[in-house]
Amino acid sequence: MMKTTKIKIRIKRIIYTVVSLILILGLLITVFPKNAVRATMAIEGAPFSAALKCNPKYSQSNSKAFKATIYTIPLKYSFTDMNGFKVSMFDVRSYLWVFHIAYPTQPEF
């Protein structure tokens, strides 16, 4: 009986540790806006190598037009999202003045 409770406690500790590390890594990735764009690309289905190689740039003209913080990636790294649209622009929003989340966006015509 004692062994099974010790094993259960160990398994719980391992699970809590793994979940905590994943959360901390996720928060650290989103500290910088460029990394938030890369993380969003990888989550949305872009090739992982493209997400690592691309260099997102802040677009002042698009930001003024959309009244948002817009980052763009080169067209060679753009990808098709689930709806079939080519994604090369991201609306980056800040939370708690530190963490950033990038949302794929498309210009509306």
C-alpha positions as CSV (number, residue, x, y, z in Angstrom):
1,M,0.0,0.0,0.0
2,M,2.8,2.4,0.9
3,K,4.6,1.8,-2.4
4,T,1.5,2.6,-4.5
5,T,0.9,5.9,-2.8
6,K,4.6,6.9,-3.2
7,I,4.4,6.0,-6.9
8,K,1.2,8.1,-7.3
9,I,2.9,11.1,-5.6
10,R,5.9,10.8,-7.8
11,I,3.7,10.6,-11.0
12,K,1.8,13.7,-9.8
13,R,5.1,15.6,-9.2
14,I,6.4,14.6,-12.7
15,I,3.1,15.7,-14.3
16,Y,3.1,19.1,-12.5
17,T,6.7,19.7,-13.4
18,V,6.1,19.0,-17.1
19,V,3.0,21.2,-17.2
20,S,4.8,24.0,-15.4
21,L,7.8,23.8,-17.7
22,I,5.5,24.0,-20.8
23,L,3.7,27.0,-19.4
24,I,6.9,28.8,-18.5
25,L,8.4,28.1,-21.9
26,G,5.2,29.3,-23.6
27,L,5.3,32.6,-21.6
28,L,9.0,33.1,-22.4
29,I,8.5,32.6,-26.1
30,T,5.9,35.3,-26.2
31,V,7.9,38.0,-24.4
32,F,9.2,39.5,-27.7
33,P,6.7,40.3,-30.5
34,K,8.8,38.7,-33.2
35,N,8.9,35.4,-31.2
36,A,5.1,35.7,-30.7
37,V,4.8,35.8,-34.5
38,R,7.0,32.8,-34.9
39,A,5.1,30.8,-32.3
40,T,1.8,31.7,-34.0
41,M,3.2,30.6,-37.3
42,A,4.2,27.2,-35.9
43,I,0.9,26.7,-34.2
44,E,-1.2,27.7,-37.3
45,G,0.5,25.2,-39.5
46,A,3.5,26.9,-41.2
47,P,6.5,24.7,-41.7
48,F,8.6,24.9,-38.5
49,S,11.7,25.7,-40.4
50,A,10.0,28.7,-42.0
51,A,8.8,29.9,-38.6
52,L,12.4,29.8,-37.3
53,K,14.0,31.4,-40.4
54,C,11.6,34.2,-41.0
55,N,12.3,37.7,-39.7
56,P,9.0,39.5,-38.8
57,K,9.2,43.2,-39.3
58,Y,7.1,45.9,-37.8
59,S,5.1,47.6,-40.5
60,Q,4.4,51.3,-39.7
61,S,2.2,52.0,-42.7
62,N,0.0,48.9,-42.1
63,S,-0.1,49.7,-38.4
64,K,-1.5,53.2,-39.1
65,A,-4.0,51.8,-41.7
66,F,-5.3,49.1,-39.4
67,K,-4.9,51.1,-36.2
68,A,-3.1,48.1,-34.7
69,T,0.4,46.8,-34.2
70,I,1.1,44.9,-37.4
71,Y,4.1,42.7,-38.1
72,T,4.7,41.3,-41.5
73,I,6.7,38.4,-42.8
74,P,8.3,38.0,-46.3
75,L,6.0,36.4,-48.8
76,K,8.3,33.5,-49.3
77,Y,7.5,32.5,-45.7
78,S,3.8,33.1,-45.9
79,F,1.5,30.1,-45.4
80,T,-2.1,29.1,-46.0
81,D,-4.3,29.0,-43.0
82,M,-7.2,26.7,-42.3
83,N,-9.6,28.9,-44.3
84,G,-7.4,28.9,-47.4
85,F,-6.1,32.5,-47.0
86,K,-2.4,33.4,-47.4
87,V,-1.1,34.7,-44.1
88,S,1.8,37.2,-44.1
89,M,0.5,39.8,-41.6
90,F,0.0,39.5,-37.9
91,D,-1.8,41.7,-35.4
92,V,0.4,41.6,-32.2
93,R,-1.3,42.5,-28.9
94,S,0.4,43.0,-25.6
95,Y,-0.9,41.6,-22.3
96,L,0.4,42.8,-18.9
97,W,2.8,45.1,-20.9
98,V,5.2,42.2,-21.3
99,F,3.6,39.2,-23.1
100,H,2.6,39.3,-26.7
101,I,0.2,37.3,-28.8
102,A,0.1,37.4,-32.5
103,Y,-3.1,37.0,-34.4
104,P,-3.0,36.2,-38.2
105,T,-4.8,39.0,-40.0
106,Q,-5.8,39.8,-43.6
107,P,-6.6,43.1,-45.2
108,E,-10.3,43.5,-45.8
109,F,-11.2,44.8,-49.3
